[in-house]
């Protein structure tokens, strides 16, 4: 039985219904990305916010191609044998950042388990190219787990992104159903290693989807685990079924519940929290400024 046959797609509640603006800025962003032959997670993952973001002249660049070696059941990115890395891609991402006048750029990638370093050096080259052409830009990366390859993680950190994001995605119990190859504990270990290496020189970030059948207690456990791993920035958003081949939505979480999660996260010491039905890992990422943020007091690791 396919994933799609588990349940029909559910109608969106009012708080998730948005208009689809097609402003001049949207058209300009789309044309620029096409001209520079760049992939975005906005399109490849069918993000519901991409009309808004492109309309504001922002986008999340997805490097390493548009074919992923994993088959996570929440994600619409194509699973297939990837093409060779495009060696000119870092320069094009840098040029797009310049022409879009971005002050905060988010760079993510498909999982590249076919590469020995998981694409880490491609991240490094992209970060360095973006910084060289755009002095002062805040660089945030959203990475896969690199199969917990320490050298790969060090390669990305060595390029000094101000924000290192790796998503936990879901609660412990649902991880085997939702994610492909990745594990709950491995993601926490990656975040711990990143924080230990960063010290006070950067911020770690992670995100959770809700509405997949998790309980409130399980979400709270995941947030505690992230704080225990040293994670400082948190996003929580509603899972939406991108295609009929992906997992169905079990529940639509109310804005009030998202507000409750956000307040709890702040009480536990997260420096910045974005929590709401439409929040995604890089949605309004520029609202957080590493240069002006005052780090909150750390909470002790949770058992």
C-alpha positions in Angstrom: 0.0 0.0 0.0 1.4 3.4 -0.9 1.8 6.3 1.5 -0.9 8.2 -0.5 -3.5 5.5 0.2 -3.3 5.9 3.9 -5.7 8.9 4.0 -7.1 11.5 1.6 -5.6 15.0 1.5 -7.2 17.2 4.1 -8.7 20.6 3.5 -6.6 23.5 4.8 -8.0 25.5 7.8 -8.5 29.2 7.4 -5.3 30.1 9.1 -3.3 28.3 6.4 -5.1 29.8 3.4 -3.0 32.5 1.7 -3.2 34.4 -1.6 -0.7 33.8 -4.2 0.8 37.1 -5.2 2.6 37.5 -8.5 4.2 40.9 -8.1 6.9 42.4 -10.2 9.5 41.4 -7.6 8.3 37.8 -7.8 8.7 37.8 -11.6 12.2 39.4 -11.3 13.3 36.8 -8.7 12.0 33.9 -10.9 13.8 35.3 -14.0 17.0 35.8 -12.1 17.1 32.3 -10.8 16.3 30.9 -14.2 19.0 33.1 -15.8 21.7 31.9 -13.3 20.4 28.3 -13.5 20.0 28.0 -9.7 17.8 25.5 -7.8 15.9 26.6 -4.8 14.3 24.6 -2.0 11.3 26.9 -2.5 10.4 25.2 -5.8 12.0 21.7 -5.4 10.3 21.1 -2.0 7.1 22.8 -3.1 7.2 25.3 -0.2 3.9 27.0 0.3 5.6 30.3 1.1 7.6 30.6 -2.1 5.3 33.1 -3.7 5.6 35.4 -0.7 9.3 35.0 -0.4 10.1 35.5 -4.1 7.7 38.4 -4.0 9.9 40.0 -1.3 13.0 39.3 -3.4 14.4 36.4 -1.3 15.0 32.7 -1.9 16.7 29.8 -0.3 19.4 28.4 -2.6 19.7 24.6 -2.9 23.1 23.5 -4.1 24.4 20.2 -5.3 21.7 19.7 -7.8 18.0 18.9 -7.5 18.3 15.2 -7.1 18.5 13.7 -3.6 20.0 10.4 -2.6 17.4 10.0 0.2 13.7 9.5 0.1 12.3 11.2 3.2 8.5 10.7 3.2 7.7 14.4 4.0 9.8 15.8 1.2 8.9 16.5 -2.5 12.5 16.8 -3.7 13.2 14.2 -6.4 15.0 11.0 -5.3 17.4 9.9 -8.1 21.0 9.4 -8.9 22.5 12.9 -8.8 24.4 14.6 -11.6 28.0 15.5 -11.0 28.6 18.7 -9.0 28.5 21.9 -11.0 31.8 23.6 -10.2 30.5 27.0 -11.3 27.5 26.9 -9.0 29.2 28.6 -6.0 30.0 31.7 -8.2 26.4 31.8 -9.5 25.0 31.7 -6.0 27.3 34.5 -5.0 26.2 36.6 -8.0 22.5 35.9 -7.2 23.1 37.1 -3.6 24.7 40.3 -5.0 22.0 41.0 -7.5 19.2 40.3 -5.0 20.9 42.5 -2.5 20.5 39.9 0.2 21.7 40.8 3.7 21.0 37.3 5.0 21.4 34.3 2.7 20.3 30.7 3.3 22.1 27.9 1.5 20.9 24.4 1.7 21.5 21.2 -0.4 20.1 17.9 -1.3 21.7 14.9 0.5 24.7 13.7 -1.5 25.5 10.3 -0.1 27.1 9.4 -3.4 30.0 11.8 -2.5 32.7 10.9 0.0 32.2 14.2 1.9 28.5 14.4 1.3 29.0 17.6 -0.6 30.7 19.4 2.3 33.5 21.0 0.2 30.8 22.3 -2.2 29.2 24.0 0.8 32.6 25.5 1.7 33.3 26.8 -1.8 29.8 28.3 -2.0 30.1 30.0 1.4 33.5 31.5 0.5 32.3 32.7 -2.9 29.2 34.3 -1.4 31.3 36.1 1.3 33.9 37.3 -1.2 31.4 38.9 -3.5 29.1 40.1 -0.6 31.1 41.4 2.3 29.1 41.7 5.5 26.3 39.3 4.4 25.0 36.9 7.1 25.4 33.3 5.8 23.2 30.5 7.1 23.6 26.9 6.0 21.0 24.2 6.3 22.9 20.9 5.9 22.2 17.2 5.8 23.8 15.1 8.5 26.8 14.1 6.3 26.4 10.6 7.8 28.1 12.2 10.9 31.4 12.5 9.0 33.5 14.7 11.3 35.8 15.8 8.5 32.8 16.9 6.4 31.3 18.8 9.3 34.6 20.5 10.1 34.9 21.5 6.4 31.6 23.4 6.5 32.4 25.0 9.9 35.8 26.0 8.7 34.1 28.4 6.2 32.6 30.2 9.2 28.8 30.4 8.5 27.2 32.5 11.2 24.3 30.1 11.5 24.6 26.3 11.1 21.2 24.7 10.7 20.5 21.0 10.8 16.9 19.9 11.2 15.7 17.3 13.6 12.5 17.3 11.6 10.2 15.3 13.9 9.9 13.6 17.2 11.9 10.5 18.2 9.0 8.0 17.7 8.2 9.2 14.2 11.7 9.6 12.9 11.9 6.1 11.3 8.7 6.7 9.4 9.4 10.3 8.4 13.1 10.4 7.5 15.3 8.4 5.2 18.6 7.1 6.6 18.8 9.9 9.1 18.3 9.1 12.8 17.1 11.2 15.7 20.2 10.6 17.8 22.6 11.2 14.9 21.1 14.6 14.3 21.5 15.5 17.9 25.1 14.4 17.9 25.7 16.5 14.8 24.3 19.5 16.5 26.4 18.9 19.7 29.5 18.6 17.6 28.8 21.8 15.7 28.1 23.7 19.0 31.3 22.4 20.6 33.3 23.5 17.6 31.6 26.9 17.2 32.0 27.9 20.8 30.6 31.5 21.0 31.5 32.2 17.4 28.2 31.1 15.8 24.7 29.9 16.3 23.2 26.5 15.9 19.6 26.1 14.6 17.1 23.3 14.1 13.5 22.8 13.1 10.6 20.5 13.7 7.4 19.8 11.7 4.2 19.1 13.6 1.0 17.6 12.5 2.3 14.2 11.7 0.7 12.5 14.7 3.1 13.5 17.4 1.9 14.4 20.9 2.6 17.6 22.8 4.8 15.7 25.2 6.9 14.4 22.3 7.3 17.9 20.9 8.4 19.1 24.3 10.9 16.2 24.6 12.4 17.1 21.2 12.8 20.7 22.2 14.5 19.7 25.4 16.8 17.4 23.5 17.7 20.2 21.1 18.5 22.6 24.0 20.6 19.8 25.6 22.5 19.6 22.3 23.3 23.3 22.5 20.8 24.4 19.9 20.0 28.1 20.2 17.6 28.9 17.3 14.4 26.9 16.7 11.7 26.8 14.0 8.4 25.0 14.4 5.9 24.7 11.5 2.9 22.8 10.2 3.7 19.8 8.0 1.8 20.0 4.7 1.6 17.1 2.3 3.4 18.3 -0.8 2.2 15.5 -3.1 -0.1 12.4 -2.8 3.0 10.3 -2.6 4.1 11.9 0.7 2.8 11.3 4.2 -0.7 12.6 4.9 -1.3 15.3 7.4 -2.7 13.8 10.7 -3.6 17.1 12.4 -3.6 20.8 11.7 -2.0 22.5 14.7 -3.7 25.7 15.9 -1.9 29.1 16.0 -2.6 29.0 19.8 -0.7 25.8 20.2 2.2 27.1 18.1 2.3 30.2 20.4 2.4 27.8 23.4 5.4 25.9 22.0 7.1 29.2 21.2 6.8 30.6 24.8 8.0 27.3 26.2 11.0 27.3 23.9 11.9 30.8 25.0 11.5 29.9 28.6 14.0 27.1 28.1 16.6 29.5 26.7 16.3 29.4 22.9 17.7 32.7 21.7 15.3 33.0 18.7 12.1 31.1 18.0 9.9 31.1 14.9 6.8 29.1 15.5 3.6 29.2 13.5 1.6 27.2 10.9 3.5 28.6 7.9 7.0 28.6 9.4 9.7 26.7 7.6 13.4 26.3 8.3 14.4 29.4 6.3 11.2 31.4 6.4 11.9 35.0 7.4 15.4 33.8 8.4 16.7 37.3 8.3 14.5 38.3 11.3 17.3 36.9 13.4 20.5 39.0 13.4 23.6 37.3 14.8 25.3 40.6 15.0 22.8 42.2 17.4 21.5 39.2 19.3 22.4 38.9 22.9 22.7 35.2 23.7 20.3 34.0 26.3 21.4 32.1 29.4 22.1 28.4 28.7 19.8 25.8 30.3 21.5 22.6 31.5 21.5 19.5 29.3 18.3 17.5 29.6 18.5 13.9 30.7 
